[in-house]
Amino acid sequence: MNVRSEVVNRRCETIVRKFASRSVAHYRWRRVASPFSKKSRRNVVRQESDNGAETRKSTQVNLRPRSDWHKRNYLAEILIPSLFVKRSGEYEPPVFPTIEPGQVCVTWIGHASFLVQTHEINMLIDPIWSKWLKVVKRLKKPGFEIHHLPEIDVVLVTHAHFDHLDRRTLRKVAADQPIVVPIGVGNLVHYLGFEIVHELDYWQSIKLGPVEVSLTPCYHWGARFLADLHRGFGGFAMKVGGRTILHCGDTAFFPGFREIGEHYDIDIALLPIGAYDAPTGREVHMNPEEAVRAFIELKAKTLVPMHYGTFRLGYEPLDEPLERLIAAARAHGIEDRVMALTEGKPALL
């Protein structure tokens, strides 16, 4: 028995040494998946800067609901009735004008989605062609079908909320071009078909051909779900052909507009004016009067309103934000500097 046991032990030791000497590559099973594949890690590029997310001043809004938010019923008053409202608008092939050097063509897709063009580049910002935001119905058509888009050179996404980062739309427009997102958002878009994902923190910039894109601060929050508050959010300043276009993203009013205006000589400011009467009572979006104040502090030349008339995200009627914006602009003597666009109709500036 002792001799037999010794032989068995020697055989076991031999087998252990044999397998221990093998590398993981010899096995047929895969290693535990990491959050990014090796290819995906190389695909997401985070810009280096001393002004990092851990040191910059927080611009996240207070997410606590107002004490009386429960006295109204968004589900019964707004959401369910909107399901029976017919979508307005028509799909028509867009007629894009010839763009000369120094000119900018802006096409509003609806909500916060824009096609911004110069004679050198086509940029798509927060694109969403979806008819639904989960259970929230789109009440105004985009103006033209997604296949009518010209070739897109760069895609920009301001934050991870479903009405701004629509993966169904992004899959359709992705054609091996770069996409720029705030810090912490890259893992939501890295596999959709883009050549490279650039993550930016506040005031960081990336040069993409003729355009320099910078992430600007805003007063909002970036979580897509409940537990991912680490995701960044912001707006984009686009400097191209001697012009500067600002898409300020989703934001409530905050003192940072004055600082942004000091950084850039803004020609066109795309500013949100809707969803200010939020179901939770939280102040997370500007109202039209605050948008006019922000425009003045930005020292911009032209105000293009957005984030209204497409989805019922607040209690206010769809047409109220624009009416209030025109009245506020008239009161400040800047009505002639407001350009309200129609979905799908290019405007040359």
C-alpha positions in Angstrom: 0.0 0.0 0.0 2.8 2.4 0.8 4.6 1.8 -2.5 1.3 2.1 -4.4 0.5 5.4 -2.7 3.9 6.8 -3.4 3.5 6.0 -7.2 0.1 7.7 -7.2 1.5 10.8 -5.5 4.4 11.0 -8.0 1.9 10.8 -10.9 -0.3 13.5 -9.3 2.7 15.8 -8.9 3.7 15.3 -12.5 0.2 16.2 -13.7 0.1 19.3 -11.6 3.5 20.5 -12.8 2.5 19.9 -16.4 -0.7 22.0 -16.2 0.9 24.7 -14.0 3.5 25.3 -16.7 0.9 26.0 -19.3 -0.1 29.6 -20.1 -3.8 30.7 -20.1 -3.7 30.7 -23.9 -3.6 26.9 -23.9 -7.1 26.6 -22.5 -10.1 26.7 -24.6 -12.2 28.7 -22.2 -12.1 32.6 -22.2 -10.9 34.9 -19.5 -13.4 36.8 -17.6 -14.6 39.7 -19.7 -13.4 43.1 -18.7 -15.6 46.3 -19.0 -13.9 47.1 -22.4 -12.4 44.6 -24.8 -8.8 45.4 -25.8 -10.1 46.9 -29.0 -12.6 49.0 -27.2 -10.1 50.3 -24.7 -8.0 51.6 -27.6 -11.2 53.0 -29.2 -12.0 55.3 -26.2 -9.5 58.2 -25.8 -9.6 60.4 -22.7 -7.8 63.7 -23.1 -5.0 64.5 -20.6 -5.4 67.6 -18.6 -4.7 69.1 -15.2 -8.3 70.3 -15.1 -9.7 66.8 -14.3 -13.1 65.7 -13.2 -11.8 65.1 -9.7 -10.6 68.7 -9.2 -13.1 70.8 -11.1 -16.0 72.5 -9.3 -19.2 70.5 -9.4 -22.0 71.8 -11.6 -24.5 69.1 -10.8 -28.0 70.3 -9.9 -29.8 69.4 -6.8 -31.8 66.2 -7.7 -34.1 66.3 -4.7 -37.8 66.7 -5.8 -39.7 69.7 -4.7 -41.8 69.1 -1.6 -45.1 69.5 -3.4 -44.2 67.6 -6.5 -46.8 64.8 -5.7 -49.7 67.2 -5.8 -49.8 66.9 -9.6 -50.0 63.7 -11.6 -47.7 63.7 -14.6 -48.8 60.2 -15.6 -52.5 61.1 -15.7 -52.3 64.7 -16.9 -49.5 64.5 -19.5 -48.1 61.1 -20.3 -51.2 59.1 -20.9 -53.2 61.8 -22.8 -50.1 62.3 -25.1 -50.3 58.7 -26.2 -53.5 59.6 -28.1 -52.1 62.7 -29.8 -51.2 62.4 -33.5 -47.7 63.3 -34.4 -47.5 66.5 -36.2 -45.1 67.6 -39.0 -44.1 66.1 -42.3 -41.2 64.2 -43.7 -39.7 66.1 -46.7 -36.3 65.6 -48.3 -34.1 68.6 -47.1 -32.8 71.0 -49.6 -29.3 71.9 -48.4 -27.9 75.2 -49.7 -24.5 75.7 -51.1 -22.3 76.8 -48.2 -19.6 79.4 -48.8 -16.4 79.8 -46.7 -17.3 81.6 -43.5 -21.0 80.5 -43.6 -22.7 78.1 -41.2 -25.8 76.0 -42.1 -27.9 74.9 -39.1 -30.7 72.3 -39.4 -32.8 71.6 -36.4 -33.8 67.9 -36.3 -36.1 68.5 -33.3 -35.6 68.6 -29.5 -31.8 69.1 -29.0 -30.7 67.5 -32.3 -28.9 69.6 -34.9 -27.0 69.2 -38.1 -24.3 71.9 -38.3 -22.5 72.3 -41.6 -19.7 74.4 -43.1 -18.2 74.1 -46.5 -15.6 71.7 -44.9 -17.4 69.6 -42.4 -20.8 68.1 -41.4 -21.4 67.7 -37.6 -24.3 66.0 -35.9 -25.2 66.9 -32.3 -27.4 64.8 -30.0 -29.1 63.0 -32.9 -32.5 61.3 -32.1 -34.9 60.0 -34.8 -36.6 57.6 -32.4 -40.4 57.9 -32.1 -40.4 57.0 -28.4 -38.3 57.7 -25.3 -39.3 54.5 -23.6 -42.9 55.4 -22.7 -42.7 59.1 -23.7 -44.1 59.6 -27.2 -42.5 61.9 -29.8 -45.2 64.4 -30.8 -43.3 66.2 -33.6 -41.6 64.5 -36.5 -37.9 65.2 -37.2 -38.7 66.9 -40.6 -36.8 64.4 -42.8 -35.8 60.8 -42.6 -32.5 59.8 -41.3 -31.3 58.4 -44.7 -31.6 62.0 -46.1 -28.6 63.1 -44.0 -25.4 64.0 -45.8 -22.2 62.2 -44.9 -21.5 62.9 -41.3 -17.9 63.7 -40.3 -18.2 64.1 -36.6 -20.9 63.2 -34.0 -21.2 65.0 -30.7 -23.2 63.9 -27.7 -23.7 66.2 -24.7 -24.7 63.7 -22.0 -26.1 60.2 -21.4 -29.8 61.0 -20.9 -32.1 59.0 -23.3 -33.4 62.1 -25.1 -29.8 63.1 -26.0 -27.9 59.8 -26.3 -30.1 57.6 -28.5 -28.2 54.4 -29.3 -30.7 53.3 -32.0 -30.0 56.5 -33.9 -26.3 56.5 -33.3 -26.0 53.0 -34.7 -27.6 54.2 -37.9 -25.4 57.3 -38.3 -22.1 55.6 -37.2 -19.9 55.1 -40.2 -16.4 54.8 -38.8 -16.1 58.5 -38.0 -15.1 60.0 -34.6 -17.6 60.8 -31.8 -17.0 63.2 -28.9 -18.7 62.7 -25.5 -18.2 64.0 -21.9 -15.9 62.0 -19.6 -17.4 58.7 -18.4 -19.8 58.4 -21.4 -17.5 56.5 -23.8 -18.6 53.0 -22.7 -22.1 53.7 -23.9 -21.1 54.4 -27.5 -17.8 52.6 -28.1 -19.3 49.6 -29.8 -21.8 51.3 -32.1 -19.6 51.7 -35.1 -17.5 54.8 -34.6 -13.8 54.9 -35.5 -12.8 56.5 -32.1 -14.4 57.9 -29.0 -13.0 61.1 -27.6 -13.9 61.8 -24.0 -13.6 65.4 -22.8 -13.8 67.1 -19.5 -14.7 70.8 -19.0 -12.6 73.2 -21.1 -10.8 70.3 -22.8 -10.5 70.5 -26.6 -9.9 68.2 -29.5 -9.0 69.1 -33.1 -10.9 67.1 -35.7 -10.0 68.3 -39.2 -11.1 71.9 -39.6 -13.1 72.0 -36.3 -11.9 72.5 -32.7 -14.4 71.0 -30.3 -14.4 72.0 -26.6 -16.6 70.7 -23.7 -18.2 73.6 -21.8 -19.7 73.5 -18.4 -23.5 73.4 -17.8 -25.8 73.0 -14.7 -27.4 69.6 -15.0 -26.5 65.9 -14.3 -25.3 63.0 -16.4 -26.7 59.7 -15.0 -28.4 57.5 -17.5 -29.8 55.3 -14.8 -29.9 55.6 -11.0 -26.4 54.6 -10.0 -24.1 56.1 -12.7 -23.7 59.6 -11.5 -20.1 59.4 -12.4 -20.9 60.3 -16.1 -20.0 63.7 -17.3 -22.2 66.3 -19.0 -21.8 69.6 -20.7 -22.1 71.6 -23.9 -19.9 71.9 -27.0 -18.2 75.0 -28.4 -17.3 74.4 -32.0 -14.8 76.7 -33.6 -14.6 76.3 -37.4 -14.0 78.6 -40.3 -13.7 81.7 -38.1 -17.1 81.1 -36.6 -18.0 79.7 -33.1 -21.2 77.7 -32.5 -22.3 76.8 -28.9 -24.6 74.0 -28.2 -25.0 74.4 -24.4 -26.5 70.9 -23.8 -29.2 70.4 -21.2 -28.9 73.0 -18.4 -30.5 75.1 -15.8 -29.4 78.7 -15.6 -26.1 79.2 -13.7 -23.3 81.8 -13.5 -21.1 79.7 -15.8 -22.7 81.3 -18.9 -20.8 84.5 -18.2 -17.5 82.5 -18.0 -18.3 80.7 -21.3 -18.9 84.1 -22.9 -15.5 85.2 -21.8 -13.8 82.2 -23.3 -15.4 82.3 -26.7 -16.7 84.9 -29.2 -19.9 83.1 -29.9 -21.7 83.6 -33.2 -24.6 81.1 -32.7 -25.9 79.9 -29.4 -28.2 76.9 -29.4 -30.1 77.2 -26.1 -32.8 75.1 -24.4 -36.1 76.7 -23.5 -38.4 73.8 -22.6 -39.1 71.1 -20.0 -38.8 73.8 -17.2 -42.0 72.7 -15.5 -40.6 69.3 -14.5 -42.8 66.5 -13.1 -40.6 66.4 -10.0 -40.5 70.2 -9.5 -36.7 70.1 -9.8 -35.1 73.1 -11.5 -33.0 71.2 -14.0 -33.8 73.1 -17.3 -33.9 76.8 -18.1 -37.2 78.6 -18.8 -37.4 81.0 -21.8 -36.7 84.1 -19.7 -33.6 82.5 -18.3 -32.5 81.5 -21.8 -32.6 85.1 -22.9 -30.6 86.1 -19.8 -28.1 83.3 -20.6 -27.9 84.6 -24.2 -27.1 88.1 -23.0 -24.4 86.8 -20.6 -22.9 84.7 -23.4 -22.6 87.8 -25.6 -23.7 85.7 -28.5 -24.9 87.1 -31.8 -27.8 84.8 -32.7 -30.0 82.7 -30.4 -31.5 79.5 -31.8 -33.9 77.9 -29.3 -34.1 74.1 -28.8 -35.3 71.4 -26.4 -39.0 72.2 -26.9 -42.0 71.1 -29.0 -40.9 67.5 -29.5 -41.5 65.5 -26.3 -43.8 66.4 -23.3 -41.1 66.2 -20.7 -42.8 68.8 -18.5 -46.2 70.2 -17.7 -46.0 73.2 -20.0 -47.8 73.1 -23.3 -45.6 72.3 -26.4 -46.0 75.8 -27.9 -45.6 77.8 -24.7 -41.8 78.0 -24.5 -41.4 79.7 -27.9 -44.1 82.2 -27.2 -42.5 83.1 -23.9 -39.1 83.3 -25.5 -40.3 85.8 -28.1 -42.0 87.9 -25.5 -38.8 87.9 -23.3 -36.6 88.7 -26.3 -38.9 91.6 -27.2 -38.7 93.0 -23.7 -34.9 93.0 -23.9 -34.8 94.5 -27.4 -33.2 91.4 -29.0 -36.1 89.9 -30.8 -34.3 90.3 -34.2 -31.5 88.2 -32.9 -33.7 85.1 -32.2 -34.0 82.6 -35.0 -36.6 79.9 -34.4 -36.1 77.1 -36.8 -38.5 74.6 -38.3 -37.7 70.9 -38.0 -35.8 69.7 -41.1 -35.5 73.2 -42.7 -31.8 74.2 -43.2 -31.0 77.8 -42.2 -27.9 79.6 -43.6 -26.2 82.0 -41.2 
